[in-house]
Amino acid sequence: MMPSLKDSFVKSFKSMHPTADWKDSGLKTINGKKVAYIELVTPAMDTQIYNLIFITDLNGKLLICSFNCTKKDITNWTPVAKEIMNSLKTK
């Protein structure tokens, strides 16, 4: 399920933000859960926004988590965003 969901998210974001700067997308296992993620920088009114969006299954429903910050803060916040994603735990 996660590979096709990731592909759908990538397709949707490429359609919504054709000029986005794609950093990464993929699948990983975090604390035993399959997680799909996309990482990109999208344009905004007066800046650019770094986005890390990750999705997984939670009791048969879709859990969508996102982190974003302005591009000027990307160096400081990208490691934090990835740490947040890699700390995902569900019951």
BELHUCOR-V391391 format. One line per field, one symbol per residue. ss: DSSP state (H for helix, E for strand, L for the rest). phi: phi as a letter, one per 40 degrees, with the letter a starting at -180 (. if undefined). psi: psi as a letter, one per 40 degrees, with the letter a starting at -180 (. if undefined). A space follows every 50 residues. Layout:
# BELHUCOR-V391391
ss = ???
phi = ???
psi = ???
This chain:
# BELHUCOR-V391391
ss = LHHHHHHHHHHHHHHHLLLLEEEEEEEEEELLEEEEEEEEEEELLLLEEE EEEEEEEELLEEEEEEEEEEHHHHHHHHHHHHHHHHLLLLL
phi = .cdccdcccddcccccbccccccaaibabbfgbcbbabbabbcbdbabbc bbbbbacbfgbcbbbabaacccbdcccdccdcccdccdbbb
psi = ddddddddddddddddgdeihhdiiaiihhfehhhiiihihiiadeaihh hhhiiihhfeihhhiihiiiddeddddddddddddeehhi.
